[in-house]
Amino acid sequence: MAWWSLRKKSPMWLDEAAVARVVAQVGAAEGGNRGQVRVHLEARCRFDPSERAEEVFGDLGMFATADGTAVLLYAAVLDRKVAVYAGPGIPGVADPAFWEPALEAARRGLAGDDLAGGLIAALAVIGEHLRTAVPGESAHGNELPDSISMA
């Protein structure tokens, strides 16, 4: 989904400049590692955000990356719930504490009404983790769009 679609549906969440900053940080998070990163926003999450993130991960075709190194940063903005879901090709993702610093950064942004700042900070942490867990450059290129999707 393009940034202008997100803006039309949800102008109170991110303006055009904020979307551009978040999308730029998605690209930065993918630098120096084999990871593929996406951001997904929606208004509400009526159940566990980790379960919803896994569902969205599948809906976005993220299981299909060649190395299984996709990472989804998910946020239910109005409910202030966040989750990270990652593919099986990233060592350490089974440890619940692995993504906690990224989740905490996103939560701080939501709590302080700075969604873009929280997403950017979380993406920076995700990028650091990916550079440690799956260093190098992807032989498959950029398999997923650097964008924000929304339901």
C-alpha positions as CSV (number, residue, x, y, z in Angstrom):
1,M,0.0,0.0,0.0
2,A,1.4,3.4,-0.9
3,W,1.9,6.1,1.7
4,W,-0.9,8.2,0.2
5,S,-3.4,5.5,0.7
6,L,-2.4,5.3,4.4
7,R,-2.7,9.0,4.7
8,K,-6.2,9.2,3.2
9,K,-7.4,6.4,5.5
10,S,-5.7,7.7,8.6
11,P,-4.4,11.2,8.6
12,M,-4.4,11.4,12.4
13,W,-1.8,8.7,12.6
14,L,1.0,9.7,10.3
15,D,1.4,12.7,7.9
16,E,3.3,12.5,4.6
17,A,6.6,13.5,6.2
18,A,6.3,11.0,9.0
19,V,5.5,8.2,6.6
20,A,8.5,9.1,4.5
21,R,10.7,9.0,7.7
22,V,9.4,5.6,8.7
23,V,9.8,4.1,5.2
24,A,13.3,5.5,5.1
25,Q,14.0,3.7,8.4
26,V,12.7,0.5,7.0
27,G,15.3,0.7,4.3
28,A,18.0,1.6,6.9
29,A,16.9,-1.4,9.1
30,E,17.6,-3.7,6.1
31,G,21.1,-2.4,5.5
32,G,24.0,-4.6,6.3
33,N,21.9,-7.7,6.9
34,R,19.9,-10.3,5.1
35,G,16.6,-9.3,6.7
36,Q,13.4,-8.0,5.0
37,V,11.4,-5.6,7.1
38,R,7.8,-4.4,6.9
39,V,5.5,-2.2,9.1
40,H,1.8,-2.9,9.4
41,L,-0.7,-0.6,11.2
42,E,-4.3,-1.0,12.1
43,A,-6.7,0.6,14.4
44,R,-7.6,-2.2,16.7
45,C,-6.4,-5.7,17.8
46,R,-9.1,-7.6,19.7
47,F,-6.8,-10.4,20.7
48,D,-3.1,-11.1,21.3
49,P,-1.0,-8.8,19.1
50,S,1.6,-11.5,18.5
51,E,-1.1,-13.8,17.1
52,R,-2.4,-11.0,14.9
53,A,1.2,-10.1,13.8
54,E,1.7,-13.8,12.7
55,E,-1.6,-13.6,10.7
56,V,-0.6,-10.4,9.0
57,F,2.9,-11.8,8.3
58,G,1.2,-14.6,6.3
59,D,-1.3,-12.2,4.7
60,L,1.6,-10.0,3.4
61,G,3.4,-13.0,1.9
62,M,6.3,-12.7,4.3
63,F,6.8,-16.4,4.8
64,A,7.9,-16.6,1.1
65,T,11.2,-14.8,1.5
66,A,14.1,-16.9,0.3
67,D,16.0,-17.1,3.5
68,G,13.1,-16.8,5.9
69,T,14.5,-13.6,7.3
70,A,11.4,-11.4,7.1
71,V,10.4,-9.2,10.1
72,L,7.1,-7.5,10.7
73,L,6.7,-4.6,13.1
74,Y,3.0,-4.6,13.9
75,A,1.0,-1.9,15.7
76,A,-2.7,-1.6,16.7
77,V,-2.6,2.2,17.1
78,L,-5.8,2.9,19.0
79,D,-5.3,-0.1,21.3
80,R,-1.6,0.8,21.8
81,K,-0.5,-2.8,21.2
82,V,2.6,-3.8,19.3
83,A,4.3,-7.0,18.3
84,V,7.2,-8.2,16.2
85,Y,6.9,-11.4,14.2
86,A,9.9,-12.8,12.4
87,G,10.6,-15.7,10.0
88,P,12.4,-18.9,11.0
89,G,15.7,-17.9,9.3
90,I,16.6,-15.4,12.1
91,P,18.5,-17.0,15.0
92,G,17.2,-16.0,18.4
93,V,13.6,-15.2,17.5
94,A,12.3,-17.9,19.7
95,D,13.6,-16.1,22.8
96,P,10.8,-13.8,24.0
97,A,13.3,-11.2,25.1
98,F,14.9,-10.9,21.7
99,W,12.6,-8.2,20.3
100,E,11.7,-6.6,23.7
101,P,13.9,-3.5,23.1
102,A,12.1,-2.9,19.8
103,L,8.7,-3.4,21.4
104,E,9.6,-1.1,24.2
105,A,10.6,1.7,21.8
106,A,7.4,1.3,19.8
107,R,5.3,1.3,23.1
108,R,7.1,4.5,24.2
109,G,6.1,6.2,21.0
110,L,2.5,5.1,21.3
111,A,2.3,6.2,24.9
112,G,3.7,9.6,24.1
113,D,1.5,10.1,21.0
114,D,4.6,9.9,18.8
115,L,3.8,7.0,16.6
116,A,6.4,7.8,13.9
117,G,9.1,8.3,16.5
118,G,8.3,5.0,18.2
119,L,8.2,3.1,14.9
120,I,11.5,4.7,13.8
121,A,13.2,3.8,17.1
122,A,11.8,0.3,17.0
123,L,13.0,-0.1,13.4
124,A,16.5,1.0,14.4
125,V,16.6,-1.7,17.1
126,I,15.3,-4.3,14.6
127,G,18.1,-3.3,12.2
128,E,20.7,-3.7,14.9
129,H,19.4,-7.1,15.8
130,L,19.4,-8.2,12.2
131,R,22.9,-7.0,11.6
132,T,24.0,-9.3,14.5
133,A,21.7,-12.3,13.7
134,V,21.9,-12.3,9.9
135,P,24.8,-10.1,8.8
136,G,25.8,-9.5,5.2
137,E,23.8,-8.6,2.2
138,S,20.9,-10.6,0.8
139,A,21.7,-12.5,-2.4
140,H,18.0,-12.1,-3.3
141,G,17.8,-8.3,-3.2
142,N,14.9,-6.4,-1.7
143,E,12.2,-9.1,-1.7
144,L,9.5,-7.0,0.1
145,P,8.4,-3.4,-0.5
146,D,9.8,-0.8,1.9
147,S,6.4,0.5,2.8
148,I,3.7,0.7,5.5
149,S,0.7,-1.5,5.0
150,M,-2.6,-1.0,6.8
151,A,-5.8,-2.9,7.4
